[in-house]
């Protein structure tokens, strides 16, 4: 029987964006408090409506944050890559509802450090550098969210799909060929990310391929003409 491949998972001290901001005492505290949890592809990490107990830090894999809307239709809000926090809004929000307002699901095999809410709050209160870094991340996320609202509500289908493909390219990068987006997405996920029906996503992807902008082979998407894709995104 073949041995199962061992995958190296970063230790929390290797997540330098966080670790470097802490004092030695806080590093020990965080390492003792946080627990590493592994999720297989498609595993649900947290569910809409659940009461949170932890702030989460993705250290390996990819996670999608999505919300269920009218008629059970899903809308992908964010796609996460390693070193991203998530699950914190429901911990720190001051409104009357403190449950998760989104779902988080592993897009591929993923590893997440679960930081107890009490520990996260203690670190933010006691370390100004850590708190400031957290605020900057929130500001970046809010800016990206504002931009996506415009995209999803005002752009035409072509503009929405172009923006989604560029977002995936910028977020996850390209493979060694410099063309292939380094994430495999089903058509319904592309549709959810672009706020369109699956049939429209399939049709628009085919149109982009016919125009020589992309190449599509199953779930593999290559960007052949990034400048044209950017132009479509800009024009909306």
Secondary structure, DSSP 8 states (H G I E B T S, - for coil): -----------GGG-HHHHTTS-HHHHHHHHHH-EEEEE-TT-EEE-TT-B--EEEEEEES-EEEEEE-GGG-EEEEEEE-TTEEES-HHHH--SS--B-SSEEEESSSEEEEEEEHHHHHHHHHH-HHHHHHHHHHHHHHHHHHHHHHHHHHHS-HHHHHHHHHHHHHHHH-B-TTSSBBSS---HHHHHHHHTS-HHHHHHHHHHHHHTTSEEEETTEEEES-HHHHHHHHHH-
